[in-house]
């Protein structure tokens, strides 16, 4: 049956822009660059997938005739974005063509039959629990930056690990990420009802999946969340997101945590440190962003050198009374950690010239960042 309906331009744009992130991935199946459009009596259901991530959205519409077809996601997005009309009308014609009217503009868009579109994954709604969006957003914001971008060393580092931890009768959700040069951990205390959340021994969410979870959290207070053997499921009244989990083992980070101590700590104004790092980073080499950090009693000196442009130096006061230290680090790693942290004062614990630096803050209790040193 050929469909016909009218839909709000803003509703369509909001939905199709979210689909764009998934369907834009270059794949072998041409139909994966399309969204499945199911026109039902009072709404339209849009579905996009790249076989790793699937997103289904329900949008209210004035429906004249129901039907089903797939349309190119990119063209739909561009059309909705450029439209000056508040309402966009769709009418299916012969041979899978669709006539789209937006104000004074008239478009004809070629679709593809829905038969070849992949089946949306089955999920068990009984295993889902309610979670606050702010909790999940905080976990993602404070760990996503240190998920590995490539698969050179250990492919599981291209995912973040999600854990449920119970200590002292309190329940925590914890997200851990590492690219092999740094480790970031964020814990948030959660409601006791999340004790019913089933977890795998290692729940590994791929980087793109973590980014989609963050987008899903926007403009929502709570949503339903579930972990199954091979997928994570997020759902609210009008959206459903399914992410295929990565298989494998995450590196044993607990061993590193056990050997680190806070015996030799310095206290630094977070914003002053961040400003100094950004200035010094202007003169680092592009690949490694190497800087030298010299620490002595109540003083820190940051220096960097660039073979083409010159050098930079920044000096400021800190709270420290231990032995002098001279260290090399990737400046960008510090910047990214300090940007997501909360609190005025941070604690940096460094035991020796060769040991990692552990960053924490009393004002951001769940956050911990460990940055490995480099030779300069």
C-alpha positions as CSV (number, residue, x, y, z in Angstrom):
1,X,0.0,0.0,0.0
2,X,1.3,3.5,-0.9
3,X,1.7,5.7,2.1
4,X,0.8,9.4,2.5
5,X,1.3,11.6,5.5
6,X,2.2,15.0,6.9
7,X,4.9,15.4,9.6
8,X,6.4,18.3,11.6
9,X,9.7,19.4,10.1
10,X,11.3,19.8,13.5
11,X,10.3,16.3,14.6
12,X,11.6,14.8,11.4
13,X,14.9,16.7,11.6
14,X,15.5,15.7,15.2
15,X,14.9,12.1,14.4
16,X,16.7,11.9,11.1
17,X,19.8,13.7,12.4
18,X,20.1,11.0,15.1
19,X,19.8,8.3,12.4
20,X,22.5,10.0,10.3
21,X,25.2,9.1,12.8
22,X,24.4,5.4,12.3
23,X,23.5,5.2,8.6
24,X,26.5,7.3,7.4
25,X,28.9,4.5,8.1
26,X,30.3,3.1,4.8
27,X,29.1,-0.5,4.5
28,X,28.7,-3.3,1.9
29,X,24.9,-3.2,1.9
30,X,23.5,-0.2,0.0
31,X,20.2,-0.5,2.0
32,X,22.0,0.3,5.2
33,X,22.4,3.9,4.1
34,X,18.6,4.1,4.1
35,X,16.2,4.4,7.0
36,X,13.2,2.1,7.2
37,X,10.0,4.3,7.2
38,X,7.0,2.4,8.6
39,X,3.9,4.6,8.4
40,X,1.2,3.5,10.9
41,X,-2.2,5.0,11.7
42,X,-1.1,7.8,14.0
43,X,2.7,7.9,13.7
44,X,5.8,7.1,11.7
45,X,8.5,4.7,12.9
46,X,12.0,5.4,11.6
47,X,14.6,2.6,11.9
48,X,18.3,2.9,11.1
49,X,21.1,0.3,11.6
50,X,24.7,-0.5,10.6
51,X,24.3,-4.0,12.0
52,X,26.4,-2.9,15.1
53,X,24.0,-0.2,16.3
54,X,20.3,0.0,15.7
55,X,18.0,3.0,16.5
56,X,14.2,3.0,16.2
57,X,12.2,6.2,16.7
58,X,8.4,6.9,16.8
59,X,7.3,10.3,15.5
60,X,3.7,11.7,15.6
61,X,2.3,12.3,12.1
62,X,-1.0,13.1,10.3
63,X,-1.4,9.9,8.4
64,X,-3.6,9.6,5.4
65,X,-2.5,6.2,4.1
66,X,-0.2,3.7,5.8
67,X,2.7,1.9,4.2
68,X,6.4,0.9,4.4
69,X,9.5,1.9,2.4
70,X,13.2,2.7,2.9
71,X,14.6,6.2,2.0
72,X,18.1,7.6,1.8
73,X,18.9,9.0,5.3
74,X,21.4,11.6,4.1
75,X,19.0,13.1,1.6
76,X,16.2,13.1,4.1
77,X,18.4,14.9,6.6
78,X,19.5,17.5,4.1
79,X,16.0,18.1,2.9
80,X,14.6,18.6,6.4
81,X,17.5,20.8,7.4
82,X,17.2,23.2,4.4
83,X,13.4,23.3,4.5
84,X,11.8,26.5,5.5
85,X,8.3,24.9,6.0
86,X,7.0,23.9,9.4
87,X,5.3,20.8,7.8
88,X,6.7,18.3,5.3
89,X,4.3,16.0,3.3
90,X,5.2,12.6,1.9
91,X,3.3,10.7,-0.8
92,X,4.5,7.4,-2.2
93,X,4.3,7.0,-6.0
94,X,4.8,4.1,-8.4
95,X,8.1,2.1,-8.5
96,X,9.2,3.2,-5.0
97,X,9.4,6.9,-5.7
98,X,8.3,9.3,-3.1
99,X,7.0,12.9,-3.7
100,X,8.0,15.2,-0.8
101,X,6.4,18.7,-0.5
102,X,8.0,21.3,1.8
103,X,6.4,24.7,1.5
104,X,7.1,25.9,-2.1
105,X,9.6,23.1,-2.7
106,X,8.7,19.8,-4.4
107,X,11.1,16.8,-4.4
108,X,11.1,13.3,-5.9
109,X,13.2,10.8,-3.9
110,X,14.0,7.3,-4.9
111,X,13.4,4.7,-2.2
112,X,14.1,0.9,-1.9
113,X,11.7,-1.8,-0.9
114,X,11.8,-2.8,2.7
115,X,12.2,-6.6,2.2
116,X,16.0,-6.5,2.3
117,X,16.2,-4.2,5.4
118,X,17.7,-6.1,8.3
119,X,15.4,-7.3,11.1
120,X,15.7,-5.2,14.2
121,X,17.2,-7.2,17.1
122,X,14.9,-8.9,19.6
123,X,15.3,-7.8,23.2
124,X,13.9,-8.8,26.6
125,X,12.0,-5.9,28.1
126,X,11.6,-7.9,31.4
127,X,15.3,-7.5,32.1
128,X,15.3,-3.7,31.8
129,X,15.5,-1.3,34.7
130,X,15.1,2.4,35.1
131,X,18.2,4.6,35.2
132,X,18.7,8.4,35.4
133,X,20.0,9.9,32.2
134,X,22.3,12.2,34.2
135,X,24.1,9.2,35.8
136,X,24.8,7.5,32.4
137,X,25.8,10.9,30.8
138,X,28.3,11.6,33.6
139,X,29.9,8.1,33.2
140,X,30.3,8.6,29.5
141,X,31.5,12.2,29.6
142,X,34.3,11.4,32.0
143,X,35.6,8.3,30.2
144,X,34.8,8.4,26.4
145,X,37.9,10.6,25.6
146,X,40.4,7.8,26.6
147,X,38.8,4.9,24.6
148,X,41.4,3.8,22.1
149,X,40.8,5.0,18.5
150,X,42.5,2.2,16.6
151,X,43.1,-1.5,17.0
152,X,46.9,-1.6,17.0
153,X,47.5,-3.3,20.3
154,X,44.4,-4.7,22.0
155,X,41.1,-4.5,20.2
156,X,39.1,-4.5,23.4
157,X,40.6,-1.1,24.2
158,X,38.4,0.4,21.5
159,X,35.5,-0.2,24.0
160,X,34.6,1.0,27.4
161,X,33.9,-1.5,30.2
162,X,30.8,-1.1,32.3
163,X,30.7,-2.7,35.8
164,X,28.2,-2.9,38.6
165,X,30.0,-2.8,42.0
166,X,28.6,-3.2,45.5
167,X,30.6,-1.9,48.5
168,X,29.5,-1.0,52.0
169,X,25.9,-1.6,51.1
170,X,26.1,1.0,48.4
171,X,25.7,0.2,44.7
172,X,27.8,1.8,42.0
173,X,27.9,1.8,38.2
174,X,31.5,2.2,36.9
175,X,32.8,2.9,33.5
176,X,36.4,2.2,32.6
177,X,38.4,3.2,29.5
178,X,42.0,3.0,28.4
179,X,44.1,3.5,25.2
180,X,47.1,1.8,26.7
181,X,48.8,5.1,27.7
182,X,46.2,6.2,30.2
183,X,43.3,4.8,32.3
184,X,40.2,6.6,33.2
185,X,37.6,5.4,35.7
186,X,34.3,7.0,36.7
187,X,31.9,5.6,39.4
188,X,28.5,6.9,40.3
189,X,26.4,5.7,43.2
190,X,23.0,4.4,41.9
191,X,19.6,3.5,43.3
192,X,19.3,0.0,44.9
193,X,16.8,-0.9,42.2
194,X,19.8,-1.2,39.7
195,X,20.9,-4.3,41.7
196,X,18.5,-6.1,39.4
197,X,20.5,-5.1,36.3
198,X,22.0,-8.2,34.8
199,X,25.7,-7.8,33.8
200,X,28.2,-9.9,31.8
201,X,31.6,-10.8,33.3
202,X,33.0,-8.1,31.0
203,X,30.4,-5.7,29.5
204,X,32.4,-4.0,26.7
205,X,30.6,-1.2,24.8
206,X,32.3,-0.1,21.6
207,X,33.4,3.5,21.3
208,X,30.6,4.4,18.7
209,X,28.1,2.7,21.0
210,X,29.2,4.8,24.0
211,X,28.8,8.0,21.9
212,X,25.3,6.9,20.8
213,X,24.4,6.3,24.5
214,X,25.5,9.9,25.3
215,X,23.2,11.3,22.6
216,X,20.4,9.1,23.8
217,X,20.7,10.7,27.3
218,X,20.0,14.2,26.0
219,X,16.6,15.8,26.9
220,X,15.6,12.8,29.0
221,X,15.3,12.4,32.8
222,X,15.1,8.6,32.9
223,X,15.1,5.7,30.5
224,X,15.0,1.9,30.6
225,X,18.3,0.1,30.4
226,X,19.3,-3.5,30.0
227,X,22.4,-5.6,29.3
228,X,22.0,-8.9,27.5
229,X,24.6,-11.4,26.5
230,X,25.4,-9.8,23.2
231,X,23.7,-6.4,23.3
232,X,22.9,-3.3,25.4
233,X,19.4,-1.9,25.1
234,X,18.2,1.6,25.9
235,X,14.5,2.6,25.6
236,X,12.1,5.5,26.4
237,X,8.6,6.2,25.2
238,X,9.6,7.2,21.7
239,X,13.2,5.8,21.1
240,X,14.9,2.4,21.2
241,X,18.6,2.0,20.9
242,X,20.3,-1.4,20.6
243,X,24.1,-1.7,20.6
244,X,26.1,-4.9,19.9
245,X,28.6,-5.5,22.7
246,X,32.2,-6.4,22.0
247,X,33.5,-9.8,22.9
248,X,36.8,-10.3,24.7
249,X,38.6,-9.4,27.9
250,X,39.5,-6.0,29.1
251,X,43.1,-5.6,30.5
252,X,43.5,-6.1,34.2
253,X,43.6,-2.5,35.4
254,X,43.1,-3.5,39.1
255,X,46.7,-4.6,39.3
256,X,47.9,-1.1,38.4
257,X,45.5,0.5,40.9
258,X,46.9,-1.8,43.7
259,X,50.5,-0.7,43.2
260,X,49.8,3.1,43.0
261,X,49.9,5.1,46.2
262,X,49.1,8.6,47.3
263,X,52.3,8.9,49.4
264,X,53.8,11.6,47.3
265,X,51.0,14.0,46.3
266,X,50.8,17.6,45.1
267,X,47.7,19.8,45.2
268,X,47.1,22.0,42.2
269,X,44.5,24.6,41.2
270,X,42.7,22.7,38.4
271,X,41.9,25.7,36.1
272,X,45.4,27.3,36.5
273,X,47.0,23.9,35.6
274,X,44.7,23.5,32.6
275,X,45.4,27.1,31.3
276,X,49.1,26.5,31.6
277,X,48.9,23.1,29.8
278,X,46.9,24.7,26.9
279,X,49.5,27.4,26.5
280,X,52.4,25.0,26.7
281,X,50.7,22.7,24.2
282,X,51.0,25.3,21.5
283,X,54.7,24.5,21.2
284,X,54.7,20.7,21.5
285,X,55.4,18.4,18.5
286,X,52.1,17.4,16.8
287,X,52.5,13.6,17.2
288,X,53.3,13.1,20.9
289,X,52.5,16.4,22.5
290,X,55.4,15.9,24.9
291,X,56.0,18.3,27.7
292,X,58.4,18.4,30.6
293,X,57.1,19.0,34.1
294,X,59.6,20.0,36.8
295,X,58.3,20.0,40.4
296,X,60.0,21.3,43.5
297,X,58.8,22.8,46.7
298,X,55.5,24.6,46.1
299,X,56.4,25.2,42.4
300,X,55.6,23.6,39.1
301,X,57.4,24.5,35.8
302,X,55.9,23.3,32.4
303,X,58.2,23.5,29.3
304,X,57.7,22.4,25.7
305,X,59.9,22.6,22.6
306,X,59.0,22.5,18.9
307,X,61.8,22.0,16.3
308,X,60.1,24.3,13.8
309,X,58.7,27.1,16.0
310,X,60.6,27.4,19.3
311,X,59.8,26.8,23.0
312,X,57.3,27.7,25.8
313,X,57.5,27.8,29.6
314,X,54.9,28.4,32.3
315,X,55.5,28.5,36.0
316,X,53.0,28.6,38.9
317,X,52.5,27.9,42.5
318,X,51.4,24.5,43.9
319,X,51.1,22.8,47.3
320,X,54.0,20.4,47.5
321,X,56.8,19.7,49.9
322,X,58.3,16.4,48.6
323,X,61.5,15.6,46.7
324,X,62.1,17.4,43.4
325,X,60.8,15.6,40.3
326,X,61.5,16.0,36.6
327,X,58.9,14.2,34.4
328,X,57.8,13.8,30.8
329,X,54.1,13.4,29.8
330,X,51.7,13.8,26.9
331,X,50.2,17.2,27.5
332,X,46.9,16.4,25.7
333,X,46.2,13.5,28.1
334,X,46.3,15.9,31.1
335,X,44.2,18.5,29.2
336,X,41.4,16.0,28.4
337,X,41.2,14.7,32.0
338,X,41.2,18.2,33.6
339,X,38.5,19.4,31.2
340,X,36.0,16.8,32.4
341,X,36.9,16.9,36.1
342,X,35.0,18.9,38.6
343,X,36.5,20.8,41.6
344,X,38.8,23.7,42.2
345,X,41.8,21.7,43.6
346,X,43.1,18.4,42.2
347,X,45.5,15.9,43.8
348,X,48.2,14.5,41.5
349,X,50.1,11.5,43.0
350,X,53.5,10.7,41.5
351,X,55.9,8.3,43.3
352,X,59.0,8.7,41.2
353,X,60.4,10.0,37.8
354,X,59.2,6.8,36.0
355,X,55.9,6.2,37.8
356,X,52.4,7.0,36.4
357,X,50.6,10.1,37.6
358,X,47.2,9.5,39.3
359,X,44.8,12.4,39.3
360,X,41.8,12.7,41.7
361,X,39.7,15.4,43.3
362,X,37.8,15.5,46.6
363,X,35.1,17.4,44.8
364,X,34.7,14.7,42.1
365,X,34.8,11.6,44.2
366,X,34.1,9.0,41.5
367,X,36.7,10.2,39.0
368,X,40.2,8.8,38.7
369,X,42.7,9.3,35.9
370,X,46.1,7.6,35.5
371,X,48.5,8.9,32.9
372,X,51.7,7.0,32.0
373,X,55.0,8.9,31.8
374,X,57.1,9.3,28.6
375,X,60.8,9.8,28.1
376,X,61.9,13.2,26.9
